[in-house]
Amino acid sequence: MKIGLRIFLGYFLIVGLAGFFVMRVFVDEVKPGVRQAMEDTLVDTSNALAELAAADLRFDEPLNQYSLTASLQLPLSDYALRLPQLYAAAQHNAHNAVKHVPLGYRRFTSLLPRARLA
């Protein structure tokens, strides 16, 4: 390799390394300032948006407020005491349904338990 080419490549290597380190220092120095400016801008924008949205998000309180609460308490024993009556009614309905089925369907209803009428 000729000496002129070596000097030429060495020169560009030195200039390239110097540019790299200068840019690295420049970015390290400028980055906090840019971040601070962006933060201030975002804070101002968020405050302006909050002021604009405050009117839409405000809830007016009615002057006359009424509250109505209702509750119903029903003991479970009322349901338990009705079970025998409900069972008897279901048996009676099953017996009447079997009695009034046309003759061709009686073989299907023979699987139903016979209802005892009280």
GUKOL-194880 format. One record per residue (C-alpha): x, y, z; residue in three letters. Coordinates in pm, 1 decimal. Each point is the difference from the previous one (the first is absolute). Layout:
! residues N
+----------+----------+----------+------+
!        x !        y !        z ! rest !
+----------+----------+----------+------+
!        X !        Y !        Z !  ALA !
...
+----------+----------+----------+------+
END
This chain:
! residues 118
+----------+----------+----------+------+
!        x !        y !        z ! rest !
+----------+----------+----------+------+
!      0.0 !      0.0 !      0.0 !  MET !
!    138.7 !    340.3 !    -92.7 !  LYS !
!     84.1 !    251.0 !    267.3 !  ILE !
!   -241.4 !    260.2 !   -140.2 !  GLY !
!   -294.7 !   -239.8 !     31.4 !  LEU !
!     97.2 !    -88.3 !    356.9 !  ARG !
!     15.4 !    368.1 !     98.2 !  ILE !
!   -334.1 !     61.3 !   -170.8 !  PHE !
!   -172.0 !   -290.5 !    188.1 !  LEU !
!    168.2 !     96.6 !    329.3 !  GLY !
!   -124.1 !    357.4 !    -39.2 !  TYR !
!   -361.6 !   -113.1 !    -51.3 !  PHE !
!     27.4 !   -243.2 !    292.1 !  LEU !
!    119.4 !    277.6 !    232.8 !  ILE !
!   -267.1 !    243.4 !   -125.8 !  VAL !
!   -270.6 !   -267.9 !     33.9 !  GLY !
!    101.3 !    -86.4 !    359.3 !  LEU !
!     16.8 !    368.4 !     93.5 !  ALA !
!   -346.5 !     59.4 !   -147.5 !  GLY !
!   -137.6 !   -300.8 !    187.5 !  PHE !
!    130.6 !    120.4 !    337.2 !  PHE !
!   -111.8 !    360.4 !    -62.8 !  VAL !
!   -353.4 !   -116.1 !    -86.9 !  MET !
!     -8.1 !   -229.2 !    302.4 !  ARG !
!     90.1 !    286.7 !    236.0 !  VAL !
!   -244.7 !    230.4 !   -178.3 !  PHE !
!   -288.6 !   -247.6 !     39.1 !  VAL !
!     84.2 !    -60.1 !    367.0 !  ASP !
!     -2.9 !    375.7 !     65.5 !  GLU !
!   -315.0 !     81.1 !   -198.3 !  VAL !
!   -221.4 !   -295.3 !    104.6 !  LYS !
!    -92.7 !    130.2 !    353.6 !  PRO !
!    -92.6 !    342.3 !   -137.3 !  GLY !
!   -222.3 !   -150.9 !   -267.9 !  VAL !
!   -169.8 !   -225.4 !    254.8 !  ARG !
!    -63.7 !    295.5 !    232.4 !  GLN !
!   -151.0 !    206.2 !   -283.5 !  ALA !
!   -224.1 !   -291.4 !   -102.9 !  MET !
!   -111.5 !    -53.7 !    358.9 !  GLU !
!    -92.2 !    366.9 !     43.9 !  ASP !
!   -198.2 !     -6.2 !   -324.2 !  THR !
!   -186.3 !   -316.3 !    102.6 !  LEU !
!    -82.0 !    140.9 !    343.7 !  VAL !
!   -138.5 !    321.2 !   -151.2 !  ASP !
!   -206.2 !   -197.2 !   -252.1 !  THR !
!   -141.2 !   -231.2 !    265.8 !  SER !
!    -98.9 !    295.4 !    218.0 !  ASN !
!   -175.0 !    167.6 !   -293.6 !  ALA !
!   -187.9 !   -321.4 !    -86.0 !  LEU !
!    -99.5 !    -45.5 !    363.7 !  ALA !
!   -147.8 !    348.8 !      6.8 !  GLU !
!   -194.0 !    -65.9 !   -319.4 !  LEU !
!   -132.6 !   -335.7 !    120.2 !  ALA !
!    -89.2 !    119.2 !    350.1 !  ALA !
!   -324.5 !    161.2 !   -117.0 !  ALA !
!   -112.8 !   -316.5 !   -179.3 !  ASP !
!     84.8 !   -230.5 !    289.9 !  LEU !
!   -159.2 !    210.4 !    273.1 !  ARG !
!   -304.8 !   -163.5 !    160.3 !  PHE !
!   -268.4 !    229.1 !    130.5 !  ASP !
!   -144.4 !   -105.7 !    332.4 !  GLU !
!   -377.9 !     14.3 !     15.1 !  PRO !
!   -131.8 !    225.2 !    272.9 !  LEU !
!   -278.3 !   -232.5 !    110.0 !  ASN !
!    131.4 !   -350.7 !     35.8 !  GLN !
!   -225.2 !   -287.6 !     87.3 !  TYR !
!     94.4 !   -354.6 !     74.3 !  SER !
!   -238.2 !   -293.6 !     -9.3 !  LEU !
!     98.0 !   -336.8 !    135.8 !  THR !
!   -222.2 !   -305.7 !      9.3 !  ALA !
!     64.2 !   -346.9 !    127.5 !  SER !
!   -200.1 !   -318.0 !     30.8 !  LEU !
!     72.8 !   -271.3 !    251.0 !  GLN !
!   -165.9 !   -333.0 !    -61.3 !  LEU !
!     94.3 !   -300.3 !    209.9 !  PRO !
!     93.8 !   -318.6 !   -181.8 !  LEU !
!   -234.9 !   -198.2 !    219.5 !  SER !
!   -293.8 !    138.3 !   -201.2 !  ASP !
!    134.6 !   -175.3 !   -307.2 !  TYR !
!     78.7 !   -319.6 !    188.1 !  ALA !
!   -355.9 !    -21.1 !    142.9 !  LEU !
!   -150.4 !     28.7 !   -348.5 !  ARG !
!    198.1 !   -292.2 !   -146.1 !  LEU !
!   -255.4 !   -274.2 !     91.7 !  PRO !
!   -283.0 !    202.6 !   -156.9 !  GLN !
!    204.4 !     60.2 !   -315.2 !  LEU !
!     89.2 !   -369.1 !    -24.6 !  TYR !
!   -365.3 !   -103.8 !     34.2 !  ALA !
!   -102.9 !    252.5 !   -266.5 !  ALA !
!    266.4 !   -131.8 !   -238.5 !  ALA !
!   -119.6 !   -359.3 !     51.5 !  GLN !
!   -361.0 !    105.1 !    -58.0 !  HIS !
!     98.5 !    176.5 !   -324.2 !  ASN !
!    195.1 !   -304.8 !   -116.7 !  ALA !
!   -298.1 !   -226.9 !     71.9 !  HIS !
!   -236.6 !    227.2 !   -195.2 !  ASN !
!    246.3 !     26.2 !   -287.3 !  ALA !
!     15.1 !   -380.5 !    -24.3 !  VAL !
!   -378.3 !    -26.9 !     16.9 !  LYS !
!    -59.7 !    247.7 !   -285.2 !  HIS !
!    266.6 !   -124.5 !   -242.4 !  VAL !
!   -135.3 !   -160.4 !   -319.8 !  PRO !
!      4.0 !   -377.1 !     -9.6 !  LEU !
!    302.2 !    -25.7 !   -232.0 !  GLY !
!    226.0 !    186.0 !    244.0 !  TYR !
!    -84.8 !   -202.0 !    312.3 !  ARG !
!    291.2 !   -236.7 !    -45.3 !  ARG !
!    243.4 !    294.9 !     28.5 !  PHE !
!   -165.3 !    128.1 !    314.1 !  THR !
!      8.8 !   -338.4 !    169.7 !  SER !
!    351.9 !     90.5 !    108.4 !  LEU !
!   -137.5 !    281.6 !    215.2 !  LEU !
!    -61.3 !    -85.8 !    365.4 !  PRO !
!   -360.3 !    -41.0 !     96.4 !  ARG !
!   -121.0 !    298.7 !    195.2 !  ALA !
!   -179.0 !    -59.7 !    324.0 !  ARG !
!   -282.2 !    241.1 !     58.1 !  LEU !
!    -37.1 !    108.7 !    357.9 !  ALA !
+----------+----------+----------+------+
END
